[in-house]
Amino acid sequence: MVQLPDELALPEGFVPESPPDPPVTPKDAATVLLLRDGTAGPEVFLQRRVKGMPFAGGMTVFPGGGVDPRDADTSVAWNGPSPQWWARQLGCTEELARALVCAAVRETFEESGVLLAGADPGTVVSDTAAFADVRAALVSRELSLAGFLAGAGLVLRSDLLRPWSNWVTPEAEPRRYDTRFFVAALPEGQRADAATSEASDAYWRTPRAALDDWRQGRCGLLPPTWVTLTEIAECGSVAEALSTERVLTKVVPKLARRDGRWHVLMPGEPGHDGEGQ
């Protein structure tokens, strides 16, 4: 596991003065690292969340969000590794694996306009502009992913996703997520945008440039984002990132107060297995 730098601390107000007791049960969620090859190596799509958002407001993140119960709909037309395969990779039930993959596809489309689906198992949509109204209906929950794909005659392409990691929000926080991170290449012909109410800005950066932005105080990163960018920075191309074999284990950090700020303790660090947040 990548070691977090001492200067990486949570924003003020991120942790309540009185943590929930008992801790909140984490909500299942999916996050997707959209990648494309650039002149300086692979680039990742990042969004700066609106400051007023209840969770991670003002922070720079990857597209993603919580699982909708309808994401587990078995009627979704599916191509690629099966839900059974994904269940083994993600360490969960087949039903949850199906929901997580569908949530990854749905949230990526809602938040960036990138759609990991095609008219048949061998194709992927090259232009999603025609689905702008559908995108809004997905965001408002007027339409489910299964309903959208069926109506448009599209097949979900689970083969375009790869599992990357699994992070669980520390127990002291009032909003907790059990988040599976995926990686995917930007489909040819598609473009990622900032047309979402949840982000004030969106852009492409190499992982190293994004980490430099953080060091220079130009953006805020939560520990899972910082670690993931550091890991992706070791990949020389999108193909290398997609071919990297990953064994997922739940990373459940704890929090410690140092020098008046909340810091994250990673598994294996001194104090993680002792008393505290």
PyMOL commands that set and color helices and strands:
alter all, ss='L'
color gray80, all
select helices_A, chain A and resi 69-72+83-90+94-112+129-139+145-152+158-160+207-215+223-232+238-243
alter helices_A, ss='H'
color red, helices_A
select strands_A, chain A and resi 27-38+41-49+60-61+64-66+78-79+117-118+155-157+161-168+177-185+199-205+250-251+254-258+261-265
alter strands_A, ss='S'
color yellow, strands_A
deselect
rebuild
show_as cartoon
